[in-house]
Amino acid sequence: MQIEASQKREQALMKIKAESDEATSKREQLFMDHELKRQKMLLDAQTALNQEKMKTDINKEIASLEAFERRELEFQQL
């Protein structure tokens, strides 16, 4: 009788540990999924910022070249 109770207790403990391990695994998977989404969002945001910076830099360079060409034309006309 005592051995039977001990075995049932052992089985119950093993079941609780297995359920706990499964819950931990699911929690870790959710955390990793969330972290992956967060990292992707940050990467997408950084990429968008870099693209906007490149566009701004190109537009500034074009404006600078156009201003230089205008000054050159004005100088030639003098």
Secondary structure, DSSP 4 states (H G I P E B T S, - for coil): -HHHHHHHHHHHHHHHHHHHHHHHHHHHHHHHHHHHHHHHHHHHHHHHHHHHHHHHHHHHHHHHHHHHHHHHHHHHH-
